[in-house]
Amino acid sequence: MSGAELIFTAPATLSTRHIAETEEAKGVQENAKAGKKRGAVAKNARKGKESKPGKSVVTGENFLSPAKEKKDIHQ
């Protein structure tokens, strides 16, 4: 990950926790809703940062290519 990606990941994770705690989220569905709200907060912050220099925060540095077919080890 790039430095900018790391910088934007930490506050996004923290805001997810705060939203979940504030809404007293219980279970996967409620926590997923908190995550969606956090996604909007993180997206707005990223878009704001990208608008000034015109450079994307997201890079391909951590891109993983699709996995090759798995071999059957029981043959």
Buried (B, 14 or more C-beta within 10 A) or exposed (E): EBEBBEEBEEEBEEBBEEBBEEEEBEEEEEBEBBBEBBEEBBEEBBEEBBEEEEEEBEEEEEEEEEEEEEEEEEE
